[in-house]
Amino acid sequence: MIVLAGATLSGAVDPLNIPLKKLLSSPNDKAKVVFEIPIEVKILDVSKDFDWYKVNISFKLGPFEQSHTGWVKIPFDEILLAHQ
């Protein structure tokens, strides 16, 4: 779990700009970093039913850069119901 937020030029926080850079050992800001993620994953948009998320994944390797944008289904409502 990562709690990072990006800021816009106006100083307002964009709730969808969540760069995922660290994999932590537990869901806690003070947890041990298990892995530094060498790619950038950003949530760009979310569908009206909150099941689909538009993400951008990019990484650099030397002078080469790859970037891919697409939609991924994350059914949080089903996940939350399964954990109750």
URPEPE-V694391 format. One record per residue. RES is the residue in one letter. OMEGA is omega in radians with two decimals (999 if undefined). NEAR is the number of other C-alpha atoms within 10 Angstrom. Layout:
res	omega	near
RES	OMEGA	NEAR
RES	OMEGA	NEAR
This chain:
res	omega	near
M	-3.12	14
I	3.13	14
V	3.09	12
L	3.10	13
A	3.09	14
G	3.12	13
A	3.08	11
T	3.13	10
L	-3.14	6
S	-3.13	6
G	3.13	8
A	3.13	9
V	3.08	12
D	-3.05	12
P	3.12	13
L	-3.13	16
N	-3.08	17
I	3.14	17
P	-3.13	18
L	-3.06	20
K	-3.08	18
K	3.03	17
L	-3.05	16
L	-3.09	17
S	3.11	14
S	-3.11	12
P	-3.05	11
N	-3.08	11
D	-3.10	13
K	-3.12	9
A	3.12	12
K	3.08	12
V	-3.14	12
V	-3.07	11
F	3.01	11
E	-3.05	11
I	-3.07	12
P	3.10	13
I	3.09	16
E	3.10	16
V	-3.14	20
K	3.01	19
I	-3.08	18
L	-3.06	17
D	3.11	16
V	3.14	16
S	-3.12	11
K	3.14	8
D	3.11	8
F	3.08	13
D	-3.07	14
W	-3.12	16
Y	3.08	20
K	-3.10	16
V	3.01	19
N	3.10	17
I	3.12	16
S	3.09	15
F	3.10	15
K	3.05	12
L	-3.04	9
G	-3.13	6
P	-3.08	5
F	3.12	7
E	3.08	9
Q	3.09	10
S	-3.13	12
H	3.11	10
T	3.13	14
G	-3.10	10
W	3.09	15
V	3.14	12
K	3.06	12
I	-3.06	12
P	-3.09	13
F	3.14	12
D	3.10	11
E	3.13	10
I	3.13	10
L	3.10	9
L	3.14	8
A	-3.11	8
H	-3.14	6
Q	999	5
